[in-house]
């Protein structure tokens, strides 16, 4: 494969952007990364807190029932629990 390396030339399209504009567009910034990571971590903590709250509020029997319903829905796609809302049309 190394023997054929020079034979395959691809004519890539080059966008006409001057060096200064390209340098501004590709500048690294920790601030932009923080703006993306902090809300994600906040939602992760909020989800964990909601799971802990629900885990303490619902009795174990309710969790077993929820898991049983979800498993049955996986096996029988048309299955609807008695408490489930009717399908919207």
Secondary structure, DSSP 8 states (H G I E B T S, - for coil): -GGGTTT-----------HHHHHHHT---HHHHHHHHHHHHHHHHHHHHHHHHHHHHS-HHHHHHHHHHHHHHHH-TT---TTS-----
